[in-house]
Structure formats: structure tokens, C-alpha cells
Amino acid sequence: EDTLNVSLNYVFSGSSVDGIKELCRQQSGISSLSLRRTLRPQATFDIFPWSDIKTLNMSKARIGTHAFNVLMIALSKAGPSLTDVDVSSNMATLECCSAIATLITSNTFITSLNLSDNPLSTSVSEAVGAALKSNRSIKFLGLASAGMMDSSTLFEGLAGHPVETLDISNNPCGPRSFAKLGQSMSSGLALKSLVAKNVDMRNEGAAALAEGIRNRRSLTSLDVTRAALGPQGLGDLVDALACGLAVVRVAAGDNPAGPPTPALIRGLGVLLRERGVREVDLGSTGLREADVEALAAALAAAPKLEVLVLSSNGLPAAAGARLKSA
């Protein structure tokens, strides 16, 4: 087997460590290591064959601050085979930010790094943003629920970076942060997927981000569910996405924006007819009965649409029937 999966082993004793060490010695070809809900903080990490492992999953491993720092240093010295690291949902704090930066600057082979669901605070934005300036390998970066009040430094560090997928959901980042993200996209950040659910983007942040999306034309998936958007901000984003070459998913539900702007209706029509969008979520966004005809016409010519969510918009039954028929 090339996969070692140790899960739900809450009593991780010294004999367990010895057993894994012996297994790793005998099976040098292990390329995928999963240690979930397993390790005690005092467990050491030098027992694992870092020179062989390609994928490390230590999500929900109950790793505290000290053990997390030790792990980051160990991974910073891992060989070029290690490309995928998931350390989400642990107990890493702001005291781990320096070690995270060391990992990013020292190991330039990791392509996927998930740090989500750790109470790292805004300090992680500063540490990772600075470290990314000397790292060009990471394609996926997960920093959801990391306690970032401001992610401006992180987004500034992404300018010209090859990151393709970014998840910064459940962080109270405000308009200033997303203005920086828009600037980074204009400066060369070719994001393909942005997940920014439950953030404080607002219209001002959306306008700046929309400019970056329009300039780069690389984004194929956008999720701004519950992003505190008004009609103008939502319209700006959808209209900017319509300038792209191909868009797969647009999720903007739970933004009680009020009556949609002409830019939203126009952009949505282009996405449905010409960009091959497969999933659209505009539930609870203030769509009106007056918008149904234009939307129905676009739906009738949507070649690839698979999922459409328009719930909680207060549309009458007749409007729903018109959309279904389209």
C-alpha cells in the first residue's frame, strides 16, 4: 500500500509511535499519510518518511501550538515529493505564524496548503503575505476561519503569484482587504477560484475586486455568499465575471441587496448565454418580478446550466412557472 491512514486513534501511545516508525522503515514507498483526530501534542514527527510522502492530511489532529510549530519546521525540511499539506481544524494560534512563514519560504515544492479553521489571527495575513513573495509553488491556499480582521498584507503578497484557488471564508475582512485583492489581480494574480463566504466585502470592496476580475479575466468560480453586498456591489461582480472567457460557478446568495442593477441582469445574461456557467445561486438577493422575463430569455439559451437557485426572493408563483418553462 502507498497510503498510511491512522484515524480516530485517540490513545496515541508510545507503542503506537514505535509501530508506525517500524512500518515506515519497512514500507519506504508510503506517499499518502493521513493522521486525523489522532496525535497528542507531545507526539514527535521525525518518525515519518518525509522523503517519500506526497500528501499529508493532519486535519482535526488536535495539534496544539508547540506541536504545530514543530510540524511546520519538520515540513520545511521535507523533500520535493511533499506537495499537498492539510493541517486545517487544529489549535494553531498566532504564535505559529512565524513557523508557517518558515514552511512557505523554505519548502518551494508544496502546491496545496490548507491552514483553515485555526485561530491564527490577522498575524497570519502578514506572515503568509510576506512569505509568498519568495514562494511561487502554491496553487491552493486555504485560510478560511483563520481570525483575520484584515487580509490586506496577504492579498498584497499574492500580486503576480501563481495561486489559482483561494479560500478566505468566515474572516471579517473588510473593503480595504478586497481592494488589495483587486489590485493584485490587476498586477498579475490569475485566480481561477475565489471562495469568500461570510466576509465584510461591501460595495466598496466589490467595486475594487470587480476591476481586478475584469482586468485579469481568469476567474471561473466565485462564491461571495453572505458578503454584505448591496445592489451595486453584486452587479459589479457579476458584470465583471461576464468579461471572462469561461465561468463555471457564481454563488452570491444571502446578500439582501434589494432591486438588482442593470449591470447584474446584463452580466447574468452573458454568463448564461455565452460563458457556459453551470451553477448560479442568487437566492435572497432581491430579484424582482420585473426581472423575470430577461432572466427567462437567458435561461432558454443557457447551454450548460445545471443548478439555478433563486429561492427567498419573494417571486410570485407565475414568475416561478415562467422560469421553469424557460
LUMKOLDREN-828819 format. One record per residue (C-alpha): x negated, y, z negated; residue number from 1; residue in three letters. Coordinates in nm, 3 decimals, decimal comma, always signed. Layout:
BEGIN
+---------+---------+---------+-----+-----+
:      px :      py :      pz :   n : res :
+---------+---------+---------+-----+-----+
:       X :       Y :       Z : NUM : ALA :
...
+---------+---------+---------+-----+-----+
***
This chain:
BEGIN
+---------+---------+---------+-----+-----+
:      px :      py :      pz :   n : res :
+---------+---------+---------+-----+-----+
:  +0,000 :  +0,000 :  +0,000 :   1 : GLU :
:  -0,112 :  +0,356 :  +0,067 :   2 : ASP :
:  +0,130 :  +0,506 :  -0,187 :   3 : THR :
:  +0,097 :  +0,510 :  -0,567 :   4 : LEU :
:  +0,422 :  +0,615 :  -0,732 :   5 : ASN :
:  +0,434 :  +0,641 :  -1,112 :   6 : VAL :
:  +0,768 :  +0,788 :  -1,215 :   7 : SER :
:  +0,978 :  +0,805 :  -1,529 :   8 : LEU :
:  +0,698 :  +0,655 :  -1,737 :   9 : ASN :
:  +0,748 :  +0,880 :  -2,037 :  10 : TYR :
:  +0,500 :  +0,692 :  -2,255 :  11 : VAL :
:  +0,179 :  +0,752 :  -2,063 :  12 : PHE :
:  -0,072 :  +0,583 :  -2,293 :  13 : SER :
:  -0,447 :  +0,533 :  -2,274 :  14 : GLY :
:  -0,393 :  +0,183 :  -2,136 :  15 : SER :
:  -0,181 :  +0,333 :  -1,857 :  16 : SER :
:  -0,468 :  +0,564 :  -1,763 :  17 : VAL :
:  -0,710 :  +0,270 :  -1,762 :  18 : ASP :
:  -0,475 :  +0,069 :  -1,544 :  19 : GLY :
:  -0,436 :  +0,347 :  -1,288 :  20 : ILE :
:  -0,812 :  +0,405 :  -1,288 :  21 : LYS :
:  -0,873 :  +0,039 :  -1,211 :  22 : GLU :
:  -0,605 :  +0,040 :  -0,940 :  23 : LEU :
:  -0,760 :  +0,346 :  -0,779 :  24 : CYS :
:  -1,102 :  +0,179 :  -0,790 :  25 : ARG :
:  -0,970 :  -0,132 :  -0,619 :  26 : GLN :
:  -0,745 :  +0,046 :  -0,369 :  27 : GLN :
:  -0,954 :  +0,321 :  -0,218 :  28 : SER :
:  -0,704 :  +0,377 :  +0,062 :  29 : GLY :
:  -0,431 :  +0,543 :  -0,150 :  30 : ILE :
:  -0,320 :  +0,850 :  +0,044 :  31 : SER :
:  +0,003 :  +0,948 :  -0,136 :  32 : SER :
:  +0,013 :  +0,994 :  -0,512 :  33 : LEU :
:  +0,338 :  +1,070 :  -0,700 :  34 : SER :
:  +0,327 :  +1,132 :  -1,074 :  35 : LEU :
:  +0,667 :  +1,269 :  -1,168 :  36 : ARG :
:  +0,805 :  +1,302 :  -1,520 :  37 : ARG :
:  +0,508 :  +1,112 :  -1,641 :  38 : THR :
:  +0,198 :  +1,279 :  -1,776 :  39 : LEU :
:  +0,134 :  +1,401 :  -2,123 :  40 : ARG :
:  -0,056 :  +1,732 :  -2,129 :  41 : PRO :
:  -0,372 :  +1,564 :  -2,258 :  42 : GLN :
:  -0,395 :  +1,324 :  -1,963 :  43 : ALA :
:  -0,706 :  +1,371 :  -1,750 :  44 : THR :
:  -0,716 :  +1,395 :  -1,373 :  45 : PHE :
:  -1,061 :  +1,264 :  -1,289 :  46 : ASP :
:  -0,922 :  +0,911 :  -1,264 :  47 : ILE :
:  -0,768 :  +0,970 :  -0,924 :  48 : PHE :
:  -0,940 :  +0,917 :  -0,586 :  49 : PRO :
:  -0,915 :  +1,278 :  -0,467 :  50 : TRP :
:  -1,135 :  +1,199 :  -0,168 :  51 : SER :
:  -0,859 :  +0,978 :  -0,023 :  52 : ASP :
:  -0,531 :  +1,134 :  -0,135 :  53 : ILE :
:  -0,342 :  +1,335 :  +0,126 :  54 : LYS :
:  -0,018 :  +1,400 :  -0,064 :  55 : THR :
:  +0,012 :  +1,483 :  -0,435 :  56 : LEU :
:  +0,355 :  +1,508 :  -0,597 :  57 : ASN :
:  +0,345 :  +1,616 :  -0,961 :  58 : MET :
:  +0,683 :  +1,785 :  -0,970 :  59 : SER :
:  +0,855 :  +1,762 :  -1,310 :  60 : LYS :
:  +0,545 :  +1,610 :  -1,466 :  61 : ALA :
:  +0,579 :  +1,817 :  -1,786 :  62 : ARG :
:  +0,236 :  +1,972 :  -1,736 :  63 : ILE :
:  +0,155 :  +2,249 :  -1,981 :  64 : GLY :
:  -0,074 :  +2,547 :  -1,934 :  65 : THR :
:  -0,406 :  +2,382 :  -2,021 :  66 : HIS :
:  -0,343 :  +2,065 :  -1,821 :  67 : ALA :
:  -0,218 :  +2,268 :  -1,525 :  68 : PHE :
:  -0,539 :  +2,472 :  -1,523 :  69 : ASN :
:  -0,748 :  +2,154 :  -1,538 :  70 : VAL :
:  -0,549 :  +2,010 :  -1,248 :  71 : LEU :
:  -0,594 :  +2,324 :  -1,036 :  72 : MET :
:  -0,971 :  +2,314 :  -1,087 :  73 : ILE :
:  -0,977 :  +1,941 :  -1,002 :  74 : ALA :
:  -0,781 :  +2,003 :  -0,682 :  75 : LEU :
:  -1,004 :  +2,292 :  -0,583 :  76 : SER :
:  -1,286 :  +2,038 :  -0,556 :  77 : LYS :
:  -1,083 :  +1,777 :  -0,369 :  78 : ALA :
:  -1,192 :  +1,667 :  -0,024 :  79 : GLY :
:  -1,044 :  +1,771 :  +0,310 :  80 : PRO :
:  -0,792 :  +1,484 :  +0,305 :  81 : SER :
:  -0,566 :  +1,658 :  +0,049 :  82 : LEU :
:  -0,313 :  +1,865 :  +0,245 :  83 : THR :
:  +0,017 :  +1,852 :  +0,054 :  84 : ASP :
:  +0,046 :  +1,960 :  -0,314 :  85 : VAL :
:  +0,374 :  +1,983 :  -0,506 :  86 : ASP :
:  +0,340 :  +2,099 :  -0,869 :  87 : VAL :
:  +0,685 :  +2,252 :  -0,898 :  88 : SER :
:  +0,903 :  +2,240 :  -1,209 :  89 : SER :
:  +0,631 :  +2,225 :  -1,471 :  90 : ASN :
:  +0,534 :  +2,457 :  -1,755 :  91 : MET :
:  +0,262 :  +2,665 :  -1,592 :  92 : ALA :
:  +0,252 :  +3,024 :  -1,720 :  93 : THR :
:  +0,079 :  +3,348 :  -1,627 :  94 : LEU :
:  -0,236 :  +3,203 :  -1,786 :  95 : GLU :
:  -0,251 :  +2,962 :  -1,490 :  96 : CYS :
:  -0,263 :  +3,230 :  -1,220 :  97 : CYS :
:  -0,642 :  +3,252 :  -1,214 :  98 : SER :
:  -0,675 :  +2,875 :  -1,168 :  99 : ALA :
:  -0,415 :  +2,884 :  -0,889 : 100 : ILE :
:  -0,618 :  +3,153 :  -0,714 : 101 : ALA :
:  -0,928 :  +2,936 :  -0,751 : 102 : THR :
:  -0,748 :  +2,646 :  -0,584 : 103 : LEU :
:  -0,635 :  +2,860 :  -0,291 : 104 : ILE :
:  -0,972 :  +3,022 :  -0,231 : 105 : THR :
:  -1,179 :  +2,703 :  -0,283 : 106 : SER :
:  -0,967 :  +2,442 :  -0,105 : 107 : ASN :
:  -0,904 :  +2,559 :  +0,250 : 108 : THR :
:  -0,754 :  +2,229 :  +0,365 : 109 : PHE :
:  -0,420 :  +2,239 :  +0,181 : 110 : ILE :
:  -0,136 :  +2,316 :  +0,422 : 111 : THR :
:  +0,160 :  +2,285 :  +0,182 : 112 : SER :
:  +0,161 :  +2,430 :  -0,172 : 113 : LEU :
:  +0,475 :  +2,429 :  -0,387 : 114 : ASN :
:  +0,448 :  +2,626 :  -0,713 : 115 : LEU :
:  +0,821 :  +2,681 :  -0,760 : 116 : SER :
:  +1,005 :  +2,661 :  -1,092 : 117 : ASP :
:  +0,710 :  +2,759 :  -1,309 : 118 : ASN :
:  +0,731 :  +3,070 :  -1,533 : 119 : PRO :
:  +0,426 :  +3,232 :  -1,376 : 120 : LEU :
:  +0,548 :  +3,596 :  -1,388 : 121 : SER :
:  +0,455 :  +3,877 :  -1,149 : 122 : THR :
:  +0,088 :  +3,795 :  -1,210 : 123 : SER :
:  +0,118 :  +3,508 :  -0,961 : 124 : VAL :
:  +0,204 :  +3,758 :  -0,686 : 125 : SER :
:  -0,120 :  +3,944 :  -0,749 : 126 : GLU :
:  -0,334 :  +3,629 :  -0,783 : 127 : ALA :
:  -0,196 :  +3,445 :  -0,481 : 128 : VAL :
:  -0,178 :  +3,759 :  -0,266 : 129 : GLY :
:  -0,548 :  +3,828 :  -0,321 : 130 : ALA :
:  -0,646 :  +3,462 :  -0,274 : 131 : ALA :
:  -0,458 :  +3,429 :  +0,055 : 132 : LEU :
:  -0,686 :  +3,687 :  +0,213 : 133 : LYS :
:  -0,962 :  +3,424 :  +0,214 : 134 : SER :
:  -0,741 :  +3,125 :  +0,296 : 135 : ASN :
:  -0,591 :  +3,055 :  +0,637 : 136 : ARG :
:  -0,477 :  +2,695 :  +0,596 : 137 : SER :
:  -0,147 :  +2,714 :  +0,403 : 138 : ILE :
:  +0,163 :  +2,673 :  +0,624 : 139 : LYS :
:  +0,424 :  +2,623 :  +0,349 : 140 : PHE :
:  +0,427 :  +2,828 :  +0,029 : 141 : LEU :
:  +0,690 :  +2,772 :  -0,240 : 142 : GLY :
:  +0,722 :  +3,034 :  -0,514 : 143 : LEU :
:  +1,092 :  +3,012 :  -0,597 : 144 : ALA :
:  +1,192 :  +3,078 :  -0,958 : 145 : SER :
:  +0,843 :  +3,197 :  -1,050 : 146 : ALA :
:  +0,947 :  +3,500 :  -1,253 : 147 : GLY :
:  +0,818 :  +3,758 :  -1,002 : 148 : MET :
:  +0,968 :  +4,101 :  -1,066 : 149 : MET :
:  +0,763 :  +4,241 :  -0,778 : 150 : ASP :
:  +0,607 :  +4,039 :  -0,495 : 151 : SER :
:  +0,455 :  +4,330 :  -0,302 : 152 : SER :
:  +0,095 :  +4,212 :  -0,353 : 153 : THR :
:  +0,184 :  +3,861 :  -0,241 : 154 : LEU :
:  +0,351 :  +3,988 :  +0,076 : 155 : PHE :
:  +0,065 :  +4,225 :  +0,145 : 156 : GLU :
:  -0,178 :  +3,932 :  +0,126 : 157 : GLY :
:  +0,028 :  +3,749 :  +0,388 : 158 : LEU :
:  -0,043 :  +4,005 :  +0,660 : 159 : ALA :
:  -0,185 :  +3,813 :  +0,955 : 160 : GLY :
:  -0,164 :  +3,484 :  +0,762 : 161 : HIS :
:  -0,052 :  +3,162 :  +0,938 : 162 : PRO :
:  +0,210 :  +3,078 :  +0,671 : 163 : VAL :
:  +0,521 :  +2,955 :  +0,856 : 164 : GLU :
:  +0,763 :  +2,875 :  +0,572 : 165 : THR :
:  +0,808 :  +3,088 :  +0,259 : 166 : LEU :
:  +1,049 :  +3,027 :  -0,029 : 167 : ASP :
:  +1,075 :  +3,308 :  -0,285 : 168 : ILE :
:  +1,430 :  +3,245 :  -0,403 : 169 : SER :
:  +1,551 :  +3,327 :  -0,754 : 170 : ASN :
:  +1,299 :  +3,604 :  -0,813 : 171 : ASN :
:  +1,434 :  +3,953 :  -0,893 : 172 : PRO :
:  +1,217 :  +4,113 :  -0,622 : 173 : CYS :
:  +1,348 :  +4,449 :  -0,510 : 174 : GLY :
:  +1,347 :  +4,654 :  -0,189 : 175 : PRO :
:  +0,981 :  +4,757 :  -0,229 : 176 : ARG :
:  +0,874 :  +4,394 :  -0,207 : 177 : SER :
:  +1,067 :  +4,326 :  +0,112 : 178 : PHE :
:  +0,940 :  +4,646 :  +0,268 : 179 : ALA :
:  +0,590 :  +4,498 :  +0,226 : 180 : LYS :
:  +0,704 :  +4,170 :  +0,380 : 181 : LEU :
:  +0,839 :  +4,357 :  +0,681 : 182 : GLY :
:  +0,509 :  +4,541 :  +0,718 : 183 : GLN :
:  +0,316 :  +4,212 :  +0,701 : 184 : SER :
:  +0,532 :  +4,063 :  +0,974 : 185 : MET :
:  +0,467 :  +4,367 :  +1,189 : 186 : SER :
:  +0,095 :  +4,316 :  +1,119 : 187 : SER :
:  +0,089 :  +3,958 :  +1,242 : 188 : GLY :
:  +0,266 :  +3,732 :  +0,987 : 189 : LEU :
:  +0,459 :  +3,494 :  +1,216 : 190 : ALA :
:  +0,705 :  +3,345 :  +0,967 : 191 : LEU :
:  +0,936 :  +3,080 :  +1,107 : 192 : LYS :
:  +1,146 :  +3,022 :  +0,796 : 193 : SER :
:  +1,223 :  +3,259 :  +0,507 : 194 : LEU :
:  +1,428 :  +3,149 :  +0,206 : 195 : VAL :
:  +1,514 :  +3,447 :  -0,014 : 196 : ALA :
:  +1,824 :  +3,344 :  -0,205 : 197 : LYS :
:  +1,936 :  +3,531 :  -0,516 : 198 : ASN :
:  +1,695 :  +3,824 :  -0,482 : 199 : VAL :
:  +1,747 :  +4,200 :  -0,509 : 200 : ASP :
:  +1,673 :  +4,291 :  -0,145 : 201 : MET :
:  +1,945 :  +4,552 :  -0,094 : 202 : ARG :
:  +1,993 :  +4,759 :  +0,222 : 203 : ASN :
:  +1,660 :  +4,938 :  +0,195 : 204 : GLU :
:  +1,460 :  +4,615 :  +0,178 : 205 : GLY :
:  +1,668 :  +4,458 :  +0,455 : 206 : ALA :
:  +1,604 :  +4,751 :  +0,690 : 207 : ALA :
:  +1,226 :  +4,722 :  +0,649 : 208 : ALA :
:  +1,231 :  +4,344 :  +0,677 : 209 : LEU :
:  +1,450 :  +4,365 :  +0,988 : 210 : ALA :
:  +1,189 :  +4,584 :  +1,155 : 211 : GLU :
:  +0,924 :  +4,320 :  +1,093 : 212 : GLY :
:  +1,152 :  +4,042 :  +1,219 : 213 : ILE :
:  +1,225 :  +4,239 :  +1,533 : 214 : ARG :
:  +0,858 :  +4,316 :  +1,597 : 215 : ASN :
:  +0,735 :  +3,958 :  +1,544 : 216 : ARG :
:  +1,028 :  +3,761 :  +1,696 : 217 : ARG :
:  +0,908 :  +3,440 :  +1,526 : 218 : SER :
:  +1,175 :  +3,377 :  +1,260 : 219 : LEU :
:  +1,403 :  +3,082 :  +1,337 : 220 : THR :
:  +1,565 :  +3,031 :  +0,995 : 221 : SER :
:  +1,674 :  +3,293 :  +0,741 : 222 : LEU :
:  +1,853 :  +3,240 :  +0,410 : 223 : ASP :
:  +1,949 :  +3,558 :  +0,224 : 224 : VAL :
:  +2,237 :  +3,417 :  +0,023 : 225 : THR :
:  +2,320 :  +3,643 :  -0,274 : 226 : ARG :
:  +2,056 :  +3,902 :  -0,181 : 227 : ALA :
:  +2,258 :  +4,210 :  -0,291 : 228 : ALA :
:  +2,311 :  +4,318 :  +0,070 : 229 : LEU :
:  +2,557 :  +4,579 :  +0,185 : 230 : GLY :
:  +2,716 :  +4,601 :  +0,532 : 231 : PRO :
:  +2,424 :  +4,795 :  +0,679 : 232 : GLN :
:  +2,155 :  +4,561 :  +0,544 : 233 : GLY :
:  +2,333 :  +4,247 :  +0,657 : 234 : LEU :
:  +2,393 :  +4,395 :  +1,000 : 235 : GLY :
:  +2,029 :  +4,500 :  +1,033 : 236 : ASP :
:  +1,902 :  +4,149 :  +0,959 : 237 : LEU :
:  +2,140 :  +3,965 :  +1,191 : 238 : VAL :
:  +2,080 :  +4,213 :  +1,472 : 239 : ASP :
:  +1,702 :  +4,174 :  +1,427 : 240 : ALA :
:  +1,728 :  +3,794 :  +1,436 : 241 : LEU :
:  +1,913 :  +3,820 :  +1,765 : 242 : ALA :
:  +1,593 :  +3,962 :  +1,917 : 243 : CYS :
:  +1,416 :  +3,629 :  +1,854 : 244 : GLY :
:  +1,358 :  +3,361 :  +2,112 : 245 : LEU :
:  +1,537 :  +3,078 :  +1,926 : 246 : ALA :
:  +1,721 :  +3,082 :  +1,593 : 247 : VAL :
:  +1,841 :  +2,766 :  +1,419 : 248 : VAL :
:  +1,996 :  +2,885 :  +1,091 : 249 : ARG :
:  +2,137 :  +3,203 :  +0,939 : 250 : VAL :
:  +2,271 :  +3,190 :  +0,583 : 251 : ALA :
:  +2,393 :  +3,517 :  +0,433 : 252 : ALA :
:  +2,684 :  +3,412 :  +0,218 : 253 : GLY :
:  +2,791 :  +3,568 :  -0,111 : 254 : ASP :
:  +2,694 :  +3,918 :  -0,005 : 255 : ASN :
:  +3,025 :  +4,101 :  -0,053 : 256 : PRO :
:  +2,913 :  +4,360 :  +0,195 : 257 : ALA :
:  +3,250 :  +4,497 :  +0,298 : 258 : GLY :
:  +3,360 :  +4,566 :  +0,657 : 259 : PRO :
:  +3,085 :  +4,442 :  +0,893 : 260 : PRO :
:  +2,893 :  +4,689 :  +1,107 : 261 : THR :
:  +2,893 :  +4,672 :  +1,488 : 262 : PRO :
:  +2,531 :  +4,553 :  +1,464 : 263 : ALA :
:  +2,639 :  +4,243 :  +1,270 : 264 : LEU :
:  +2,911 :  +4,148 :  +1,519 : 265 : ILE :
:  +2,683 :  +4,219 :  +1,815 : 266 : ARG :
:  +2,391 :  +4,025 :  +1,670 : 267 : GLY :
:  +2,608 :  +3,732 :  +1,568 : 268 : LEU :
:  +2,748 :  +3,712 :  +1,920 : 269 : GLY :
:  +2,399 :  +3,697 :  +2,071 : 270 : VAL :
:  +2,288 :  +3,431 :  +1,822 : 271 : LEU :
:  +2,588 :  +3,212 :  +1,901 : 272 : LEU :
:  +2,583 :  +3,251 :  +2,280 : 273 : ARG :
:  +2,216 :  +3,285 :  +2,365 : 274 : GLU :
:  +1,984 :  +3,179 :  +2,083 : 275 : ARG :
:  +2,109 :  +2,826 :  +2,017 : 276 : GLY :
:  +2,190 :  +2,880 :  +1,649 : 277 : VAL :
:  +2,313 :  +2,561 :  +1,480 : 278 : ARG :
:  +2,424 :  +2,684 :  +1,137 : 279 : GLU :
:  +2,583 :  +3,013 :  +1,031 : 280 : VAL :
:  +2,703 :  +3,095 :  +0,679 : 281 : ASP :
:  +2,886 :  +3,424 :  +0,639 : 282 : LEU :
:  +3,112 :  +3,318 :  +0,356 : 283 : GLY :
:  +3,221 :  +3,601 :  +0,127 : 284 : SER :
:  +3,068 :  +3,879 :  +0,336 : 285 : THR :
:  +3,371 :  +4,096 :  +0,408 : 286 : GLY :
:  +3,465 :  +3,977 :  +0,757 : 287 : LEU :
:  +3,800 :  +4,119 :  +0,870 : 288 : ARG :
:  +4,084 :  +4,002 :  +1,088 : 289 : GLU :
:  +3,982 :  +4,269 :  +1,339 : 290 : ALA :
:  +3,652 :  +4,088 :  +1,394 : 291 : ASP :
:  +3,809 :  +3,752 :  +1,475 : 292 : VAL :
:  +3,856 :  +3,800 :  +1,850 : 293 : GLU :
:  +3,495 :  +3,895 :  +1,915 : 294 : ALA :
:  +3,377 :  +3,608 :  +1,696 : 295 : LEU :
:  +3,611 :  +3,360 :  +1,866 : 296 : ALA :
:  +3,481 :  +3,459 :  +2,208 : 297 : ALA :
:  +3,124 :  +3,399 :  +2,092 : 298 : ALA :
:  +3,219 :  +3,064 :  +1,936 : 299 : LEU :
:  +3,372 :  +2,945 :  +2,261 : 300 : ALA :
:  +3,034 :  +2,992 :  +2,428 : 301 : ALA :
:  +2,815 :  +2,859 :  +2,145 : 302 : ALA :
:  +2,638 :  +2,552 :  +2,290 : 303 : PRO :
:  +2,463 :  +2,417 :  +1,977 : 304 : LYS :
:  +2,662 :  +2,536 :  +1,676 : 305 : LEU :
:  +2,715 :  +2,255 :  +1,422 : 306 : GLU :
:  +2,806 :  +2,434 :  +1,096 : 307 : VAL :
:  +3,009 :  +2,753 :  +1,051 : 308 : LEU :
:  +3,103 :  +2,883 :  +0,705 : 309 : VAL :
:  +3,342 :  +3,179 :  +0,683 : 310 : LEU :
:  +3,514 :  +3,097 :  +0,355 : 311 : SER :
:  +3,623 :  +3,353 :  +0,094 : 312 : SER :
:  +3,665 :  +3,634 :  +0,345 : 313 : ASN :
:  +4,040 :  +3,666 :  +0,292 : 314 : GLY :
:  +4,120 :  +3,593 :  +0,656 : 315 : LEU :
:  +4,487 :  +3,508 :  +0,725 : 316 : PRO :
:  +4,588 :  +3,164 :  +0,845 : 317 : ALA :
:  +4,642 :  +3,286 :  +1,201 : 318 : ALA :
:  +4,283 :  +3,410 :  +1,217 : 319 : ALA :
:  +4,157 :  +3,075 :  +1,093 : 320 : GLY :
:  +4,360 :  +2,894 :  +1,356 : 321 : ALA :
:  +4,219 :  +3,122 :  +1,628 : 322 : ARG :
:  +3,863 :  +3,047 :  +1,523 : 323 : LEU :
:  +3,931 :  +2,672 :  +1,507 : 324 : LYS :
:  +4,076 :  +2,673 :  +1,855 : 325 : SER :
:  +3,767 :  +2,854 :  +1,984 : 326 : ALA :
+---------+---------+---------+-----+-----+
***
